[in-house]
């Protein structure tokens, strides 16, 4: 491609992914800007330039002027805003656009039947690809669940409640899935922008490791020196419960059930095969291991 990226702007940077993308990009000497709504009270480091926008195409086109890359980390439900951002990126001459993926493989055929939030992501992805003839390149980044973050938050996310020494195992607990630690998600985003040619118009898969629930349980019990109380549930049933909840308008509540069921279910949503291993090598993603991650999470929670 021959292009270089220097100026990067993040759409939706006040959320969780923005919090790891900003330092990772800065560490690699990108000039980082963010765009927020006019009444936003979000705060950012002094080295980050803050732009305000009502998220219309016209407003975003003005904000994106002089930017080389746009990283979207807004909610999957904000389809119209992402489409506006794509149109604005084309109008402003942006070189690379990263849509709001950073999870399971939403490109799988008919996956939206089990994970409703994938429908919006597919719509955005299709729209983004249609802009290739106009000169906009893209990279869709898939990371699987944010392993250490979800484990540390607990409260039942992905089944984990380690602060109460209990968890829910879905199906056999042997379903392998690719997972990425939270800071590594930020590093992967930044690394995409330092490997422009090979990531041009590509679906990129990364991980910290491939794991299953039973392996996590074994590691936790070994480090804690005590048993974890286990409940059993069906991944298909929890995904369906999430789908129905979201259909009834309770998006946030349903999202976690849907994401949990699809991660541990039989559809391969977060099982990237060997693709993550290849892309980790290409992007110089640091190697990590489950044991070290579990120790860090347990220490942070003051459980060991």
C-alpha positions as CSV (number, residue, x, y, z in Angstrom):
1,X,0.0,0.0,0.0
2,X,2.9,2.3,0.6
3,X,0.9,4.5,3.0
4,X,1.9,5.3,6.6
5,X,-0.3,6.1,9.5
6,X,0.5,8.8,12.0
7,X,-2.7,10.5,13.1
8,X,-5.3,8.2,14.7
9,X,-8.8,9.1,16.0
10,X,-10.9,6.9,18.2
11,X,-14.7,6.9,18.0
12,X,-16.2,5.9,21.3
13,X,-13.0,6.2,23.3
14,X,-14.7,6.7,26.7
15,X,-15.6,3.0,26.7
16,X,-13.5,0.1,27.9
17,X,-11.6,-0.7,24.6
18,X,-10.7,3.0,24.3
19,X,-9.0,2.9,27.6
20,X,-6.5,0.3,26.4
21,X,-6.2,1.5,22.8
22,X,-5.1,5.0,23.8
23,X,-1.9,4.0,25.7
24,X,-1.0,1.3,23.2
25,X,-1.2,3.7,20.3
26,X,0.7,6.4,22.2
27,X,3.5,4.0,23.1
28,X,4.0,3.5,19.4
29,X,4.2,7.2,18.8
30,X,0.9,7.7,17.1
31,X,-0.8,11.1,17.5
32,X,-4.1,10.1,19.2
33,X,-7.3,12.0,19.1
34,X,-10.8,11.1,20.3
35,X,-14.3,12.2,19.3
36,X,-17.0,12.6,21.8
37,X,-20.5,14.0,21.9
38,X,-20.9,17.8,22.7
39,X,-22.2,17.2,26.3
40,X,-19.7,14.4,27.1
41,X,-18.0,14.7,30.5
42,X,-15.4,12.0,29.7
43,X,-11.8,12.9,30.5
44,X,-8.7,11.8,28.7
45,X,-4.9,12.2,29.2
46,X,-3.5,15.6,28.3
47,X,-1.7,14.2,25.3
48,X,-5.0,13.2,23.7
49,X,-6.8,15.8,21.5
50,X,-10.5,15.8,22.1
51,X,-13.0,16.7,19.3
52,X,-16.7,17.1,19.8
53,X,-19.3,15.9,17.3
54,X,-23.0,15.2,17.0
55,X,-22.0,12.1,15.0
56,X,-23.6,13.2,11.8
57,X,-21.6,12.6,8.6
58,X,-21.0,16.3,8.1
59,X,-19.7,16.8,11.6
60,X,-17.5,13.7,11.5
61,X,-16.1,14.6,8.1
62,X,-14.8,17.9,9.6
63,X,-13.4,16.1,12.7
64,X,-11.7,13.4,10.5
65,X,-9.9,16.0,8.4
66,X,-6.1,15.2,8.6
67,X,-6.6,11.8,10.2
68,X,-5.0,8.7,8.8
69,X,-7.0,6.1,10.6
70,X,-10.3,5.8,12.4
71,X,-10.8,3.3,15.2
72,X,-14.4,2.6,16.1
73,X,-15.0,1.2,19.5
74,X,-18.6,2.3,19.9
75,X,-21.4,-0.1,20.9
76,X,-22.4,-2.7,18.3
77,X,-26.0,-1.3,18.4
78,X,-24.8,2.1,17.0
79,X,-25.0,1.0,13.4
80,X,-26.1,4.4,12.0
81,X,-23.2,6.2,13.7
82,X,-20.7,3.7,12.3
83,X,-22.1,4.1,8.8
84,X,-21.9,7.9,9.2
85,X,-18.3,7.5,10.4
86,X,-17.5,5.4,7.3
87,X,-19.0,7.9,5.0
88,X,-17.1,10.7,6.8
89,X,-13.8,8.7,6.6
90,X,-14.2,8.4,2.8
91,X,-15.0,12.1,2.4
92,X,-12.0,13.1,4.6
93,X,-9.5,10.9,2.9
94,X,-8.9,8.6,5.8
95,X,-6.7,5.6,4.9
96,X,-7.8,2.9,7.3
97,X,-10.9,2.1,9.3
98,X,-11.3,-0.4,12.1
99,X,-15.0,-1.2,12.8
100,X,-16.2,-2.0,16.2
101,X,-15.5,-5.8,16.4
102,X,-13.1,-6.9,19.1
103,X,-14.9,-10.1,20.1
104,X,-16.2,-13.2,18.4
105,X,-16.3,-13.8,14.7
106,X,-19.5,-12.1,13.7
107,X,-18.8,-12.9,10.0
108,X,-19.9,-16.5,10.6
109,X,-22.9,-17.6,8.5
110,X,-26.2,-17.1,10.3
111,X,-24.4,-16.4,13.6
112,X,-26.9,-13.6,14.2
113,X,-29.6,-16.2,14.9
114,X,-27.8,-17.0,18.1
115,X,-26.1,-13.7,18.8
116,X,-28.4,-10.8,17.8
117,X,-25.7,-8.2,18.2
118,X,-23.8,-9.8,15.3
119,X,-26.5,-8.5,12.9
120,X,-25.5,-4.9,13.3
121,X,-21.8,-5.7,13.1
122,X,-22.4,-7.6,9.9
123,X,-24.3,-4.7,8.5
124,X,-21.5,-2.3,9.3
125,X,-18.9,-4.7,7.9
126,X,-20.7,-5.1,4.6
127,X,-21.1,-1.3,4.3
128,X,-17.4,-0.8,5.1
129,X,-16.3,-3.3,2.4
130,X,-18.5,-1.5,-0.1
131,X,-16.3,1.5,0.2
132,X,-13.1,-0.2,-1.0
133,X,-13.5,1.2,-4.5
134,X,-13.5,4.7,-3.0
135,X,-10.1,4.2,-1.5
136,X,-11.0,3.3,2.1
137,X,-9.1,0.3,3.5
138,X,-10.2,-1.6,6.6
139,X,-9.2,-4.2,9.1
140,X,-11.7,-6.2,11.2
141,X,-10.0,-7.4,14.5
142,X,-11.4,-10.4,16.4
143,X,-10.1,-11.1,19.9
144,X,-12.5,-13.4,21.6
145,X,-13.6,-12.4,25.1
146,X,-11.4,-10.1,27.2
147,X,-10.2,-12.9,29.5
148,X,-8.6,-11.3,32.5
149,X,-11.0,-8.4,32.6
150,X,-14.1,-10.6,32.6
151,X,-12.6,-12.9,35.1
152,X,-11.7,-10.1,37.4
153,X,-15.1,-8.3,37.1
154,X,-16.9,-11.6,37.9
155,X,-20.6,-11.1,38.8
156,X,-21.4,-14.0,36.6
157,X,-19.9,-12.6,33.4
158,X,-19.0,-15.6,31.2
159,X,-20.1,-17.7,34.2
160,X,-17.3,-16.5,36.5
161,X,-17.9,-15.6,40.2
162,X,-14.5,-16.4,41.6
163,X,-14.9,-13.8,44.5
164,X,-17.5,-16.2,45.8
165,X,-15.6,-19.3,44.7
166,X,-18.3,-20.4,42.3
167,X,-18.9,-20.6,38.6
168,X,-21.3,-21.9,35.9
169,X,-19.9,-24.4,33.5
170,X,-21.7,-24.5,30.1
171,X,-22.2,-27.9,28.5
172,X,-19.1,-30.1,29.1
173,X,-16.8,-27.2,29.8
174,X,-14.4,-28.6,27.2
175,X,-15.3,-26.2,24.4
176,X,-12.1,-24.4,23.3
177,X,-12.2,-20.7,22.7
178,X,-9.7,-18.0,21.9
179,X,-9.4,-15.3,24.5
180,X,-7.3,-12.1,24.8
181,X,-6.2,-10.2,27.9
182,X,-7.5,-6.7,28.0
183,X,-4.2,-4.7,27.5
184,X,-3.3,-7.1,24.7
185,X,-6.4,-6.0,22.8
186,X,-5.0,-2.4,22.8
187,X,-1.7,-3.7,21.6
188,X,-3.3,-5.6,18.8
189,X,-5.2,-2.5,17.6
190,X,-2.0,-0.5,17.6
191,X,0.0,-3.3,15.8
192,X,-2.6,-3.4,13.0
193,X,-1.6,0.2,12.2
194,X,2.1,-0.7,12.1
195,X,1.4,-3.6,9.7
196,X,-0.7,-1.8,7.1
197,X,0.1,-3.9,4.0
198,X,-0.6,-7.3,5.4
199,X,-3.7,-6.2,7.4
200,X,-5.2,-4.3,4.4
201,X,-8.8,-5.4,3.9
202,X,-8.3,-8.4,6.2
203,X,-10.1,-10.1,9.0
204,X,-7.5,-10.4,11.7
205,X,-7.7,-12.9,14.6
206,X,-5.6,-12.7,17.7
207,X,-5.5,-14.2,21.2
208,X,-3.5,-14.4,24.4
209,X,-4.2,-18.1,24.5
210,X,-6.8,-20.8,23.6
211,X,-8.5,-22.3,26.6
212,X,-11.6,-24.1,27.9
213,X,-13.6,-23.6,31.1
214,X,-12.4,-26.8,32.7
215,X,-8.8,-25.7,32.3
216,X,-9.6,-22.4,34.0
217,X,-11.3,-24.2,36.8
218,X,-8.3,-26.5,37.3
219,X,-5.9,-23.5,37.4
220,X,-8.1,-21.6,39.8
221,X,-8.4,-24.5,42.2
222,X,-4.7,-25.2,42.2
223,X,-3.8,-21.5,42.9
224,X,-6.6,-21.0,45.5
225,X,-6.0,-24.3,47.2
226,X,-9.8,-24.9,47.4
227,X,-12.6,-26.1,45.3
228,X,-14.8,-24.0,43.1
229,X,-18.5,-24.7,43.4
230,X,-19.8,-25.6,40.0
231,X,-23.3,-25.1,38.5
232,X,-24.2,-26.5,35.1
233,X,-26.1,-24.9,32.2
234,X,-26.7,-25.2,28.5
235,X,-24.9,-22.7,26.2
236,X,-27.7,-23.0,23.7
237,X,-30.3,-22.2,26.3
238,X,-28.4,-19.2,27.7
239,X,-27.8,-17.8,24.2
240,X,-31.6,-18.2,23.5
241,X,-32.4,-16.5,26.8
242,X,-30.1,-13.6,25.8
243,X,-31.7,-13.4,22.3
244,X,-35.2,-13.2,23.8
245,X,-34.2,-10.6,26.4
246,X,-32.6,-8.4,23.7
247,X,-35.7,-8.8,21.5
248,X,-37.8,-7.5,24.4
249,X,-35.7,-4.3,24.5
250,X,-33.3,-5.2,27.4
251,X,-30.2,-4.9,25.3
252,X,-27.6,-4.7,28.0
253,X,-29.0,-7.5,30.1
254,X,-29.5,-9.8,27.1
255,X,-26.1,-9.0,25.6
256,X,-24.2,-10.8,28.4
257,X,-26.2,-13.9,28.2
258,X,-26.0,-13.9,24.4
259,X,-22.2,-13.4,24.5
260,X,-21.7,-16.0,27.2
261,X,-23.7,-18.6,25.3
262,X,-22.1,-18.0,22.0
263,X,-18.6,-18.1,23.4
264,X,-19.1,-21.5,25.0
265,X,-21.5,-22.8,22.4
266,X,-21.0,-25.1,19.4
267,X,-21.0,-22.5,16.7
268,X,-17.3,-21.6,16.8
269,X,-18.0,-18.0,17.5
270,X,-14.8,-17.6,19.6
271,X,-12.9,-20.6,18.3
272,X,-10.6,-19.2,15.6
273,X,-8.9,-22.5,14.8
274,X,-5.2,-21.7,14.1
275,X,-5.7,-18.3,12.6
276,X,-4.9,-16.5,15.9
277,X,-1.5,-18.2,16.1
278,X,-0.6,-17.0,12.6
279,X,-1.7,-13.4,13.2
280,X,0.0,-13.2,16.6
281,X,3.3,-14.0,14.8
282,X,2.6,-11.4,12.1
283,X,1.6,-8.7,14.5
284,X,4.2,-9.5,17.1
285,X,1.6,-10.0,19.8
286,X,3.3,-11.0,23.0
287,X,3.0,-14.5,24.2
288,X,1.0,-15.0,27.4
289,X,-0.1,-18.0,29.4
290,X,-3.1,-19.0,31.5
291,X,-1.2,-19.6,34.7
292,X,0.4,-16.2,34.9
293,X,-2.9,-14.5,34.0
294,X,-4.8,-16.3,36.7
295,X,-2.2,-15.4,39.3
296,X,-2.4,-11.8,38.4
297,X,-6.2,-11.7,38.5
298,X,-6.3,-13.5,41.8
299,X,-3.7,-11.1,43.3
300,X,-5.7,-8.1,42.0
301,X,-8.8,-9.5,43.8
302,X,-6.7,-10.2,46.9
303,X,-7.7,-13.9,46.8
304,X,-4.1,-15.1,47.0
